[in-house]
Amino acid sequence: MEWGVVAIIAVAVVLAGSKLPQLARNVGRAQGEFKKGIREGAVDEPESAPATPSSAQAVPPVPDQPKTEQPPAE
């Protein structure tokens, strides 16, 4: 490596070094919350839920929207 690249990396590590423990802590907390959400989501789902809605629960189709004319791009 060139000495300039080594110097830039060294300066970056020194400047960001004080923030690394806080960053690692935040990543760990986010990972824990994510895993907790995954576990709770798996428990909350009913096992006998239908895969598709019945005809009584079907949502009516949305009517087509009128198309608007747009000026040609220049």
N, C-alpha and C positions, 0 to 999 in steps of 0.2 A: 504494500500500500504506500501511497505517497504520504509524506509527513503532513501535508495540509489537510488531508482527509482525516488522519488520526487526530490532529489538533481540533478539528471541527467536531468530531465524535466526542472527544474528551470534554470540550466545552458544553456540548449538549447534555452529556451525562451529569456534569456538575450542576448545571442550571435546572435540569428536570429531576435530579436525584431526590430533592426534598419532597417532591410530589408523588414519587413512585409508591411509597407505602400507602398513602391515601387512595391512590388509584387502584392498587391491588385490593384494598379493603372494600372499596365500592364495587369492584367487579365481583368479589366474593359474595357480597350482600345481594347483588342483582341475580347472581346465579342461584343463591338460596331461595329467593323469592320466586324465581322462574320454576324451580323444582317443586316448591310448595304449591304453586298454581297448577302445575301438571298433576300432582297427586290429588288435589282437591277437585279438579275438573274431571278426573277419572271416576271419583266417588259420586259426584253429583249427577252423572248421566243415568237416566232410567234405563234398565235393561230391556224393557218391553216396548220401547218407543218404536212407532212405525217408521219404516225406511222412507216411505213417500206419504204425502198427505192424502186423506180420503177425499172422495169427490165432494163431500159436504164442506170440507175445509179448503177447497181449492180457491185460489185467488183468481178473480176474473182478469182477462187480458187487458193490458193498457191500450187505449186507442192510439192509432198512429198520430204523431204530431205533424202539424202542417209544416211543409218545407219552406224555408225562407230563402230568397235569392240573395246571394252575396256578390258584391262587385268583384270583377276580375282583379287579380293581384298584378301590380305593375312591376 
